[in-house]
Amino acid sequence: MVKFLLWLILLFFCWPLALLALVLYPMVWLLLLPFRLVGIAVEGVLELVWALITLPARVLRGI
């Protein structure tokens, strides 16, 4: 909602820039999508490695 209100203010003060932002936002989102997917994959791998490293301590703590 805040982004929309900021866009409306930009539309009021400088409508060409607001229309350019409206057109470019989906393109930038699509351009950054692969980096988000890589970030999610790297985070999952790091969580797996952390779980494997701490597994012996968890097993010993459970005994």
GUDREN-753786 format. One record per residue: residue number from 1; x, y, z of N, C-alpha, C in turn. Coordinates in nm, 4 decimals. Layout:
{num: NUM&nxx: X&nyy: Y&nzz: Z&caxx: X&cayy: Y&cazz: Z&cxx: X&cyy: Y&czz: Z} $
...
END
This chain:
{num: 1&nxx: 0.0821&nyy: -0.1186&nzz: 0.0000&caxx: 0.0000&cayy: 0.0000&cazz: 0.0000&cxx: 0.0869&cyy: 0.1255&czz: 0.0000} $
{num: 2&nxx: 0.1968&nyy: 0.1203&nzz: 0.0749&caxx: 0.2857&cayy: 0.2357&cazz: 0.0823&cxx: 0.3496&cyy: 0.2623&czz: -0.0535} $
{num: 3&nxx: 0.3888&nyy: 0.1544&nzz: -0.1219&caxx: 0.4481&cayy: 0.1728&cazz: -0.2549&cxx: 0.3494&cyy: 0.2387&czz: -0.3500} $
{num: 4&nxx: 0.2235&nyy: 0.1990&nzz: -0.3408&caxx: 0.1218&cayy: 0.2566&cazz: -0.4274&cxx: 0.1016&cyy: 0.4050&czz: -0.3974} $
{num: 5&nxx: 0.0990&nyy: 0.4407&nzz: -0.2696&caxx: 0.0835&cayy: 0.5812&cazz: -0.2331&cxx: 0.2030&cyy: 0.6637&czz: -0.2778} $
{num: 6&nxx: 0.3224&nyy: 0.6082&nzz: -0.2646&caxx: 0.4417&cayy: 0.6788&cazz: -0.3136&cxx: 0.4366&cyy: 0.6953&czz: -0.4646} $
{num: 7&nxx: 0.3857&nyy: 0.5934&nzz: -0.5330&caxx: 0.3736&cayy: 0.6039&cazz: -0.6781&cxx: 0.2713&cyy: 0.7108&czz: -0.7167} $
{num: 8&nxx: 0.1626&nyy: 0.7205&nzz: -0.6421&caxx: 0.0628&cayy: 0.8243&cazz: -0.6691&cxx: 0.1208&cyy: 0.9642&czz: -0.6487} $
{num: 9&nxx: 0.2019&nyy: 0.9801&nzz: -0.5454&caxx: 0.2670&cayy: 1.1097&cazz: -0.5231&cxx: 0.3614&cyy: 1.1399&czz: -0.6392} $
{num: 10&nxx: 0.4373&nyy: 1.0391&nzz: -0.6827&caxx: 0.5266&cayy: 1.0585&cazz: -0.7970&cxx: 0.4461&cyy: 1.0897&czz: -0.9226} $
{num: 11&nxx: 0.3327&nyy: 1.0252&nzz: -0.9385&caxx: 0.2462&cayy: 1.0516&cazz: -1.0539&cxx: 0.1973&cyy: 1.1957&czz: -1.0522} $
{num: 12&nxx: 0.1669&nyy: 1.2473&nzz: -0.9361&caxx: 0.1187&cayy: 1.3850&cazz: -0.9254&cxx: 0.2285&cyy: 1.4848&czz: -0.9589} $
{num: 13&nxx: 0.3494&nyy: 1.4607&nzz: -0.9103&caxx: 0.4572&cayy: 1.5573&cazz: -0.9294&cxx: 0.5302&cyy: 1.5423&czz: -1.0620} $
{num: 14&nxx: 0.5483&nyy: 1.4197&nzz: -1.1078&caxx: 0.6246&cayy: 1.3974&cazz: -1.2311&cxx: 0.5686&cyy: 1.2739&czz: -1.3013} $
{num: 15&nxx: 0.4636&nyy: 1.2930&nzz: -1.3785&caxx: 0.3942&cayy: 1.1790&cazz: -1.4382&cxx: 0.4781&cyy: 1.0994&czz: -1.5377} $
{num: 16&nxx: 0.5709&nyy: 1.1601&nzz: -1.6160&caxx: 0.6493&cayy: 1.0739&cazz: -1.7063&cxx: 0.7389&cyy: 0.9755&czz: -1.6303} $
{num: 17&nxx: 0.7967&nyy: 1.0219&nzz: -1.5204&caxx: 0.8817&cayy: 0.9343&cazz: -1.4404&cxx: 0.7991&cyy: 0.8236&czz: -1.3742} $
{num: 18&nxx: 0.6787&nyy: 0.8560&nzz: -1.3318&caxx: 0.5917&cayy: 0.7556&cazz: -1.2711&cxx: 0.5517&cyy: 0.6494&czz: -1.3729} $
{num: 19&nxx: 0.5218&nyy: 0.6890&nzz: -1.4947&caxx: 0.4863&cayy: 0.5921&cazz: -1.5983&cxx: 0.6069&cyy: 0.5065&czz: -1.6370} $
{num: 20&nxx: 0.7251&nyy: 0.5679&nzz: -1.6396&caxx: 0.8474&cayy: 0.4913&cazz: -1.6676&cxx: 0.8718&cyy: 0.3883&czz: -1.5569} $
{num: 21&nxx: 0.8506&nyy: 0.4279&nzz: -1.4326&caxx: 0.8668&cayy: 0.3343&cazz: -1.3209&cxx: 0.7648&cyy: 0.2214&czz: -1.3299} $
{num: 22&nxx: 0.6447&nyy: 0.2544&nzz: -1.3724&caxx: 0.5397&cayy: 0.1543&cazz: -1.3857&cxx: 0.5746&cyy: 0.0502&czz: -1.4920} $
{num: 23&nxx: 0.6427&nyy: 0.0922&nzz: -1.5971&caxx: 0.6815&cayy: 0.0005&cazz: -1.7050&cxx: 0.8072&cyy: -0.0779&czz: -1.6679} $
{num: 24&nxx: 0.9027&nyy: -0.0128&nzz: -1.6018&caxx: 1.0311&cayy: -0.0770&cazz: -1.5724&cxx: 1.0262&cyy: -0.1710&czz: -1.4521} $
{num: 25&nxx: 0.9331&nyy: -0.1503&nzz: -1.3588&caxx: 0.9288&cayy: -0.2326&cazz: -1.2372&cxx: 0.9156&cyy: -0.3822&czz: -1.2678} $
{num: 26&nxx: 0.8237&nyy: -0.4251&nzz: -1.3546&caxx: 0.8156&cayy: -0.5695&cazz: -1.3834&cxx: 0.9405&cyy: -0.6233&czz: -1.4532} $
{num: 27&nxx: 1.0035&nyy: -0.5412&nzz: -1.5354&caxx: 1.1252&cayy: -0.5868&cazz: -1.6033&cxx: 1.2395&cyy: -0.6066&czz: -1.5039} $
{num: 28&nxx: 1.2533&nyy: -0.5150&nzz: -1.4112&caxx: 1.3578&cayy: -0.5274&cazz: -1.3090&cxx: 1.3290&cyy: -0.6481&czz: -1.2201} $
{num: 29&nxx: 1.2015&nyy: -0.6702&nzz: -1.1865&caxx: 1.1638&cayy: -0.7847&cazz: -1.1047&cxx: 1.2005&cyy: -0.9153&czz: -1.1747} $
{num: 30&nxx: 1.1717&nyy: -0.9235&nzz: -1.3051&caxx: 1.2073&cayy: -1.0435&cazz: -1.3811&cxx: 1.3577&cyy: -1.0605&czz: -1.3927} $
{num: 31&nxx: 1.4304&nyy: -0.9505&nzz: -1.4046&caxx: 1.5762&cayy: -0.9567&cazz: -1.4137&cxx: 1.6378&cyy: -1.0068&czz: -1.2838} $
{num: 32&nxx: 1.5811&nyy: -0.9694&nzz: -1.1712&caxx: 1.6371&cayy: -1.0086&cazz: -1.0407&cxx: 1.5874&cyy: -1.1437&czz: -0.9915} $
{num: 33&nxx: 1.4883&nyy: -1.2018&nzz: -1.0568&caxx: 1.4317&cayy: -1.3291&cazz: -1.0136&cxx: 1.5341&cyy: -1.4428&czz: -1.0072} $
{num: 34&nxx: 1.6230&nyy: -1.4600&nzz: -1.1061&caxx: 1.7220&cayy: -1.5687&cazz: -1.0941&cxx: 1.8140&cyy: -1.5528&czz: -0.9732} $
{num: 35&nxx: 1.8478&nyy: -1.4285&nzz: -0.9375&caxx: 1.9340&cayy: -1.4067&cazz: -0.8216&cxx: 1.8615&cyy: -1.4450&czz: -0.6928} $
{num: 36&nxx: 1.7312&nyy: -1.4204&nzz: -0.6851&caxx: 1.6553&cayy: -1.4629&cazz: -0.5680&cxx: 1.6516&cyy: -1.6146&czz: -0.5580} $
{num: 37&nxx: 1.6312&nyy: -1.6815&nzz: -0.6728&caxx: 1.6275&cayy: -1.8281&cazz: -0.6715&cxx: 1.7622&cyy: -1.8867&czz: -0.6294} $
{num: 38&nxx: 1.8713&nyy: -1.8288&nzz: -0.6770&caxx: 2.0050&cayy: -1.8745&cazz: -0.6358&cxx: 2.0237&cyy: -1.8501&czz: -0.4867} $
{num: 39&nxx: 1.9770&nyy: -1.7384&nzz: -0.4374&caxx: 1.9876&cayy: -1.7093&cazz: -0.2938&cxx: 1.9115&cyy: -1.8101&czz: -0.2099} $
{num: 40&nxx: 1.7931&nyy: -1.8478&nzz: -0.2541&caxx: 1.7141&cayy: -1.9480&cazz: -0.1814&cxx: 1.7862&cyy: -2.0825&czz: -0.1826} $
{num: 41&nxx: 1.8437&nyy: -2.1198&nzz: -0.2971&caxx: 1.9148&cayy: -2.2475&cazz: -0.3070&cxx: 2.0393&cyy: -2.2478&czz: -0.2186} $
{num: 42&nxx: 2.1152&nyy: -2.1397&nzz: -0.2198&caxx: 2.2364&cayy: -2.1316&cazz: -0.1365&cxx: 2.1991&cyy: -2.1356&czz: 0.0111} $
{num: 43&nxx: 2.0936&nyy: -2.0672&nzz: 0.0487&caxx: 2.0492&cayy: -2.0703&cazz: 0.1882&cxx: 2.0105&cyy: -2.2118&czz: 0.2304} $
{num: 44&nxx: 1.9440&nyy: -2.2852&nzz: 0.1421&caxx: 1.9071&cayy: -2.4233&cazz: 0.1732&cxx: 2.0285&cyy: -2.5120&czz: 0.1900} $
{num: 45&nxx: 2.1284&nyy: -2.4961&nzz: 0.1044&caxx: 2.2508&cayy: -2.5764&cazz: 0.1143&cxx: 2.3245&cyy: -2.5437&czz: 0.2432} $
{num: 46&nxx: 2.3320&nyy: -2.4170&nzz: 0.2784&caxx: 2.4010&cayy: -2.3796&cazz: 0.4024&cxx: 2.3272&cyy: -2.4320&czz: 0.5256} $
{num: 47&nxx: 2.1950&nyy: -2.4322&nzz: 0.5221&caxx: 2.1178&cayy: -2.4905&cazz: 0.6332&cxx: 2.1450&cyy: -2.6400&czz: 0.6443} $
{num: 48&nxx: 2.1548&nyy: -2.7091&nzz: 0.5304&caxx: 2.1838&cayy: -2.8524&cazz: 0.5310&cxx: 2.3221&cyy: -2.8795&czz: 0.5881} $
{num: 49&nxx: 2.4205&nyy: -2.8023&nzz: 0.5463&caxx: 2.5569&cayy: -2.8204&cazz: 0.5979&cxx: 2.5597&cyy: -2.7938&czz: 0.7479} $
{num: 50&nxx: 2.4901&nyy: -2.6894&nzz: 0.7928&caxx: 2.4861&cayy: -2.6587&cazz: 0.9360&cxx: 2.4198&cyy: -2.7724&czz: 1.0141} $
{num: 51&nxx: 2.3138&nyy: -2.8299&nzz: 0.9588&caxx: 2.2470&cayy: -2.9412&cazz: 1.0259&cxx: 2.3386&cyy: -3.0627&czz: 1.0338} $
{num: 52&nxx: 2.4145&nyy: -3.0885&nzz: 0.9285&caxx: 2.5073&cayy: -3.2023&cazz: 0.9312&cxx: 2.6213&cyy: -3.1798&czz: 1.0299} $
{num: 53&nxx: 2.6681&nyy: -3.0571&nzz: 1.0414&caxx: 2.7782&cayy: -3.0281&cazz: 1.1345&cxx: 2.7311&cyy: -3.0396&czz: 1.2788} $
{num: 54&nxx: 2.6115&nyy: -2.9926&nzz: 1.3066&caxx: 2.5631&cayy: -2.9947&cazz: 1.4453&cxx: 2.4918&cyy: -3.1243&czz: 1.4823} $
{num: 55&nxx: 2.4793&nyy: -3.2182&nzz: 1.3901&caxx: 2.4095&cayy: -3.3436&cazz: 1.4183&cxx: 2.4759&cyy: -3.4239&czz: 1.5304} $
{num: 56&nxx: 2.6082&nyy: -3.4407&nzz: 1.5312&caxx: 2.6674&cayy: -3.5182&cazz: 1.6433&cxx: 2.6409&cyy: -3.4549&czz: 1.7791} $
{num: 57&nxx: 2.6440&nyy: -3.3233&nzz: 1.7879&caxx: 2.6178&cayy: -3.2571&cazz: 1.9160&cxx: 2.4723&cyy: -3.2806&czz: 1.9583} $
{num: 58&nxx: 2.3798&nyy: -3.2770&nzz: 1.8656&caxx: 2.2391&cayy: -3.3008&cazz: 1.8995&cxx: 2.2173&cyy: -3.4446&czz: 1.9448} $
{num: 59&nxx: 2.2860&nyy: -3.5389&nzz: 1.8797&caxx: 2.2710&cayy: -3.6794&cazz: 1.9177&cxx: 2.3277&cyy: -3.7022&czz: 2.0564} $
{num: 60&nxx: 2.4467&nyy: -3.6451&nzz: 2.0848&caxx: 2.5073&cayy: -3.6607&cazz: 2.2167&cxx: 2.4254&cyy: -3.5911&czz: 2.3253} $
{num: 61&nxx: 2.3647&nyy: -3.4803&nzz: 2.2931&caxx: 2.2818&cayy: -3.4092&cazz: 2.3898&cxx: 2.1546&cyy: -3.4886&czz: 2.4203} $
{num: 62&nxx: 2.1075&nyy: -3.5652&nzz: 2.3263&caxx: 1.9841&cayy: -3.6430&cazz: 2.3461&cxx: 2.0066&cyy: -3.7675&czz: 2.4302} $
{num: 63&nxx: 2.1311&nyy: -3.8098&nzz: 2.4455&caxx: 2.1585&cayy: -3.9318&cazz: 2.5219&cxx: 2.1541&cyy: -3.9053&czz: 2.6709} $
END
